[in-house]
Amino acid sequence: MGSNELPAPLAERLRPHTLAEVIGQQHLLGEGMALRVAFESGQPHSCILWGPPGVGKTTIARLMADAFDAQFIAISAVLGGVKDIREAVERAQAARAGQQTDDQGTLLPPRGTIVFVDEVHRFNKSQQDAFLAHVESGLFTFIGATTENPSFEVNSALLSRAAVYVLQPLSADDLQQIVAKAQAIAAIPAIEPVAVERLVAYADGDARRLLNTLETLAVAARQEKRSEISDAWLLKVLGERMRRYDKGGEQFYDTISALHKSVRGSDPDAALYWLVRMLDGGADPRYLARRLVRMACEDIGLADPRALTLALEATQVYERLGSPEGELALAECVVYLAIAAKSNAVYKAYNAVRALIKQEGTRPVPMHLRNAPTKLMKELDYGKGYRYAHDEEGGFAAGETYLPDGMAGTNFYHPVERGLEIRIAEKLRQLRQINQAATPSKRQG
């Protein structure tokens, strides 16, 4: 490196060069695990690496190229296009034909190529389709990296030709190992243990975020000639980045609790405040979207079934638009959930049934409700006496029972007198009155 050249970023300097140096992802890279077996087989195969940012997707792709002595071509789907795909194909053809030379002009022997596409979900259908013929012909091995669910974001034709490996966020122990490794190779001052914990919590499973932050701290510490990075100084330097809570820490869960309780308490202003506090603090909007779906099920339920639909649609809008545009859909959703009619009747009924089943175990299915696809089962009276509700008056088999024997008349679901559940409660009362008026002999043979 020349005297005027800047050193490579810390994240790049710490990038593993062998499988043994990789920290985390042992469910894929451990002894006998899927990706380790793929490395050891000597036969590369196309795959999709699905996981959050900073967990090793690019590193694994580069290690595959090294392991198989293949040419490595990286394409960013954010910045690239068909031109980049065409150039990758030409380079792969040249490598396969042994037409490439090294820096000294010596002809290289034929070899394979790995084409790595970062953020592959950003490519449209036609761009993704451009890889198919070349993957089929074996011209190159395709490796896609994505933070999004490939089931929805990668064309089915390309997906069917690639194995999908799910990478997990790095654990706190993994991130602490990375901090120690960084300190061993870079001029980073000693770090107070509580400051390491705060850094790890802030990184939230993302090694790149951790190392970039650590590098910022190291530069600031050198400028101030500090011999230690303390927790108080760390908070002062990072300021806005750290916000008011640590993801995964107590204040994080306090804040999500405040959001949930504001929705349950029908206060749209408070609910919106806590939502924006969390977004502003760096909480993952996808996590918040999942919690909104949960609130729609747990606290609103059938009092307003539109709440669940709106929560799911807000989730989809965020997935399509990302931040910051998609956050408005979450804000719209949280206000609607707060003002919607509330009911936890389904939630309570579900928990009551779970508790009963756990306590009692398995009760046999009544004979008249059993399926009878074979002659023997019919001879054993499977399905005998079952009444087809659509053939009954009003589409209701009055007097019929559907619970296990000994449980007739048991009610788990008790609608509240709010929202749509008012009408549901009225309907259930009518049906129960009809059932009570019917006699057991009503059941037909």
N, C-alpha and C positions, 0 to 999 in steps of 0.2 A: 504494500500500500504506500503510495507516495505521501510526502509530507503534507501536501495540501488536500489529500483525500479525507473525507469524513469516514469514521468507522461505520460498519454495517449496524443497523438497529439491533438492539439486544435480543429481540425475538428471533431475528435471523441468525445471530451468532449462536443461540442456544438450540437451534433446530437440530434434532437428532440425525445422526448419520447411519445408525444401525438400529435394528429392532430392539436390541438390549438397552439402548439409550432412551427409548420411548417411555414416558411416564403417563400412566393411565391407560384406559381402553383394554384392560387385561381380559375382559369378557370376550374380546375378539383376537387379541394378540398373545394371550397366555398359552402355555404349553397345551397342545391338543385342540386349541380353539380355532374357529373357522378361518380367520385371516392368517394366523400363523401357519396353518396347514397349507393355505394357498401359496404363501411365500416359500415354504419348504418343498412344494410340489415341482417347482421349476417351470410350471406352466401358467402364465398369466391369463386372467380371464376378465372380461368386462364387468364393471360393477358400479354401483351408486353408493357413495358414502354420505349418509344422512345424519346430520347432527348440528347442534348449535355452533356459533362462531368460536374459534380459538380452542378446538378440542383435538386437532391433529389431522384433519382431512387432507390438506395439502402435503403434510409431512408423510403420511402413509402412501400417498400416490408417488411421491418422489422416491421413497424407499423401495417401492415396487419396481420402478424403473432401474434403480441400482441393482436390486436383487436379480433381475432378469437381463441385465446388461442391455437395456433398451434405450433408444432415443426418447427423451422426455420433452413433450411439447405442451405448454400450458396456454390455455385460452380463457380469457375472462368473458363470461357471457354478458357482463354489465357493459363492457367496452367493445367487445368483438362482434363479428357478424359473419356473413357467408364468405367474405374475402379471407378471413382468418381460417375458416374451415377448409377452403380451397388450398391455401398455402400449406396447411397441416397435411393434407392429402398428398400434395406434391413432395413434401419433405419425407413423408412415410414411404412413398414409392421409391424415392432416391435411396433411402436407407436400405430398403428391402433389396434393391438391385445392386447394392455395393457401389454406389456412385458418389458417395460423400467422402470428403477429405478432412483430415485434422488440421490444426493450426500451421503445421509445417508442410501442408500440401500432400501428405501421404494418403493414399486411397485406403479408406476404412473397409473392413469386411462387411458383408451383408448382416443386418440385424433388424430386430423388431422395433416397433414404436409404441409408446404409450401416449395417448392424447388425453390430457387432463382438462376438463371443462369446469371451472369454478363458477358457482352460482348457476348451474345448468338450467334451473327452473326459469331463469330470465330469458332463455332462448324460446322463440315461438315454435309452433308445430313444424313449420317448414324447415327451420334451422335445425331442430332436433332430428327431423327425418333425413337431413343431409348426411348424417353419420351412419344410417342403417346399412346401406350397401357395403360400406367399407368395413363395418363390424362383421357383417355376414361373410365377406370374402377373407377375413383375417388379415387385412392390410395393416390394421393397428388394433390395439386393445384400448377400449374406451373406458375412462374413469370419470364419472361425474360427481361433483360435490354439491350438496344442497342443504340449506337450512329448513327447507319446506318439505312437507309430506310428499314423497315422490308419487304416491298413488294418485294425487290430484295434479301435480305439477310436471310430471314427466310423461311423455307419450307412451301409451300402452305398448306399442310396437318396440320402442327402445327399451322400455322397462322389462319386457319379456326376454330380452337378450342380455340382461345384466343382473347379477346378484345384488341384493340390497343389504348393506351392513349399517346398523344403527349405532352411532357413536354417542356416548353419554357425556354430560358435563363433567369436568374434572372435579374430583372430591377435594375437600379441604386438605387432606393429607397429600394428595398429588400436588396441589398448588404450593404447599409449604416446601415440598421437595424441590420444586422449580425455583422458589426464592433462594433456597440454599445453594442450588446449582449456579444461579446467576451471581450470587455473592462470591462464588469460588472463581469465576472467570472475569468478572468486571469490577471496576473500582467503585464498589457500593459500600457505604459505611455500615457499621453494625446497626441492626434494627431492633428496637424494643419489642419483646414478645407480643405485647398487646397490640402494637402497631402492625406486626405481621398478621395477626388475626383479623384486624380491620381491613388490611389490604386484601386478604384472601376472601373475606366476605364481600368486599366491593367488586372483586373480579368475577364473582358469581359463576365459577366453573370455566371461565374463559382465560386460557393461558396468555393469549396475545394481549388482552386487556391488562392482565397482571403485569406483564413484562414492560409494556409501554408506560404504565403508571410508575413502575419501579425505576425506569430509566429517567422519567421526569423528576422523581424525587432525588435520584443520584446527582443529576445536574444541579438542581437547586441546592443540595447539601454541599457540593464542591464550591459553589459560588459563595456560600455563607461560611465555608470552612468548618462545617459541622462534623463531629466525629461519630455522631449517632443520630439515627432517625427515630425520634420519639413519637408517641401517639399524638400528643398535643401539637407538635410541629407538623406532623403529617396532615392533621385536620386543617391547620392554618394554610398550608401550601395548596392542598387540593380544593379547599373551600367549597365552591359550588358543586364540584363533582360528587362530594361525599353526601351532601344533603343532610336530611334529618334522621335518617335511619339506615341501617345496614340490611341489604337483602339477605334473608335467612335469619336475621337477628330478632330480638324481642320487639323492638320498635316497629319492625316491618309487620309482624303479626298483630301488634296493637293497632296499626293503621288499617290493615285489611279488616280487622274486627270492627273498627269504627265505621268503615264503609258499609259493611254488611248490616250492622245494627241501624245505621241511618236509613238504609233502604227498607228494612223491616219496620222501622218506626215511621215510614211515610214522610220523610223530610227530604225533599229533592235538593234543597240548597246544601244541606250538610253532606248528602251523598255525593253531589257533584264536587264539593270542596275536597273530600277525602280521595275521590278518584283522581282529581288533578294533582293533589299532593303526591300521590303515588307515582303518577306518570312523570311529574317533575323530578321526583327523587330517583328515577331510573328503573322503576319496576317494569318488568316485561309486560307489555300490553296483552300478550297472548294469555299470560297467567290471569290478568284481570278479567279478560273475556271469559275464561273458564269459570271464574268465580261468579260472574254475572249470570251465566247459564245455571249454575248451582242455586243462586238466589231465586231465579225464576221458578225452579222446581220446588225448592224447600219452603219458600215463604209466600209464594203467590199461587202456585199450583193451578187447580181448576177454577179458582175464583176469577182468573183471567188467563186462559190458555194462550192468548196472543203474546203474553210476556215471554214465554219460552221461544216462540217463533221469532220475536224481535231480537232476543238475546243471541240466537243462532245466526240470524241475518247480520247482526252487528259484528259477530266474530268473522263471518265470511267477508264482510266489507273491509275489516282491518287486514285480513289475509291478502286481499287483492290490492289495497292501497298502501298499506304500511303506515309508518309515521311520517309526518304528523297528520296527514289527511284522514287516515282511518281512525284516529283517536276521537274525532267528532262523532262517529257512529257509536262508540262506546259511551260517550257523554250523553247522547240521545237516549241510549238504552237505559243508562242508570237513572235518568230522570223519569222515564216511563215506569221502570220497576218501582221507584219510590212512590209514585202516585197511584199505582195499580191497586185494586182490591187485594187484600191479603188472606191467605189460607194456608195453614200447614197440615190440613186434614190428610192429604195423601202421604205426606212425610211421616205423620204419626201412624197412619195405618200400615205403611211399609215397615216401620220399625217394630210395630206390634206383631206383625206376622213373622218377621225375622226372629224375634224373641221367642215366640211360641214354637216355631220349627226347631230352634236350637234346643229348647227345653224338652220337646216331645219326641223329636226324631221324625221318622217317616211313617205316615199313615197310608194304608193301601188306597189305591184309586177305586172308587165304587164300581161295581161290575157294569152298570148301565152307561158309565162314561168311558169305558175302555174301548180301544180300537179293535176291530175284528177283521183283519185282512185275510185270514185263512179259514178253511172249513173247520179245522180242529178248534180254533178259538171261538167260532160261532157255536160249536157243539158244547163248549164249556161256558156258554151264556155270556161271553164277552159282548158288551154293547146291547144286551137284551133289555128291552123296556125304555131305551132312550127315545126321547121325544124331540123331533126336529122343530125348533122354535118357529121357523118360517111357515110351517104348516098349521100353526096354532092361531087361534083368534088373537088379533092384535099383534101377531109376531112374538107372543110371550107364552111360554109353557107354564101356566099357572100351577103351583104346587110342586113343581120339579125341584130337585135339590142337586147342587153341584159341589158341595163341600164333602170331605170324607165323612164316613158314618160317625155319628155321635157329635157332629158339629153343626147340625141344622140350626138355623136361627142366629148363628154367631155373626156379629157385625164388627168389622175392623175399621171401616171407612165411615166417618161421621162428618158430612159436609157442614161448613159454617154458614151462617146467614149473611154472607157477603158476596157480591159479584155474581158470577154465573152459578156458583154453588147454591144460591138460593133456589134456582130452578132445578138443579140436580137433586137437592134435598126433597123438593116437592115431588119429583118423578119417582124417587126411591120410596117415598111414603106411599104413593099410589100402587107401585108394584108390590110392596109388602102387604098392603091391604088385600090385593087380589090373591096373593099367595095364602094369606090367612083364611080367606073365604073358600079356597079350594080344599078338597079332601085328598087324602093319600091315594084313594082309589082312582083319582083323576089320571094317574100315570098309566099310560097305555102299554100293552104288551107288545 
